[in-house]
Amino acid sequence: AEYFSKTPKPTIAPDETQFIPIIIATPQDGTNVVKNLIDRIMATFSPDFLGQGIQQAIESVGRTALIQKIHDRIQNHEIATTLVHLCDATYPHAASAAASGELILKYYYDNFDKKQLTQLKINRALKGDDNYIQFLSGLFVALTATRLEKRIFLWMDEMEQLLYYNAKQYRTISQTIRELSDKVSENFTIFLNLSLTENDVNKVNILLGSALESRINRRIRFRDLTMDDALLYCKDLMQHASIQPKQNVYFPLTQPILRTLLETLPKEKITPREINRICYNFLNYMKDKKILSVTMNTFHEYQKDADYAEN
């Protein structure tokens, strides 16, 4: 997800803002999971981005048509009208994109008092999970409702957190993802990223539920790393961090010592995260002990050191 957001996008139109990547981590705690999840998504948007995006949609398709388009998807006229009204540049309250975006955020976070709601012609604030999902879906529809095609990519990392939710909580988040997918529909892709063992895959399929699982149209599984893959991964990182080329491409380690270090990991834990952790610990050990030339004896002493020894 991070790589995708930082690399040049495929050109399907001249405007580079056509791709909208949203990267969030799945909440660790399943309490109030809908609000917590949408809070994380909303935190990725600046006021200027929100206001500019919806104002562009109003200019592209017109106020009435945009309200109708949002309403057709979320079936809530009040929310559809409010999303468009707050960003309509023909009104003083939406004089700038940033001002419009601030109003959208205040509407979501329930930061208007009764007088402000009346002044802005908002009948009532958002209340409850259904409203929050309708709001986010309507926002996504508005942001992509321009003549120039725009696409939203929502990357939900650490979806394996569902394994720690109770039954009600994982049903709730599964239903939320399903409703977002159905309501936004066009120009919207959700990536569910999971780090799992073979047994966990079956558990997550059960947790997601058949309704959401049936909507998954692409399953991408990365094969487990071999030892050669792990060594190549380390070599690439070390060469990338080097100030100048080294004859030993594994500097400050050596290939035999690095292999021995990696072999202390169980096969199922040969992952980039675990490789980073174990190498970080060993390199810190060398730094703290002021070791400039590493040998196999260095590795053995490292294993004996209680402050660094792996559990």
C-alpha angles and dihedrals in degrees: 000000000000091000092050093051093052102043127083111275124235109265114241092144136007097256112089092200089073090098116066111188118193116188120189139156119238109252113264091213117059092206111117086354097169095054091039092052095047091045088059092050094047091049089065093063126083119213091244092053093051096045094044093047096052093041089054089052091051090051091047102048105010131252098272095044092048092051089050093048092052092044092051089057103040102026093222115114094185094057093041092052094045094051091054097037094054091056100039104124091205089075123075093234090063098047091135136024091243092052091050092049092050089055091050090052093046089050091052095044092045093240097146122100120217093266092053091047089054093046091051092045093241110150096201143351125254113277130181137000095289091058093047092052091046090049094051092044091050091048091052091048090051094048092054098039096098130116088245106069114249127186130202120211114194112194112196107192127194094027087161085083085086087077087072097047122099120243095268093047097051091045088052096052091043090053091046093054090046093051093048090051093049098042098045095033102150123073091003130116127178120201115199106199118199135173104205146157119233092263093049091058090067091046093052092049087058092045094050091053129223094273093059096034090055089058093057106104101174128042116190118187123184113215119238115271119254121215089259089053090051093050091049090049091053093045092052092050094047093048090047091054095045118109091208135011116280128205087222103060091197094055128181085028130040127235095249092050093044090050091049090049093050092046088066087071118088111247093251090054097057092114130130090254094053092041090053091049098049094043091047090054093048094046090049089052090054091048095048092047091044091235110170100172116045122211135170087263087060089058093049092050089048091055091052094050107101093207092059106024114122118244 
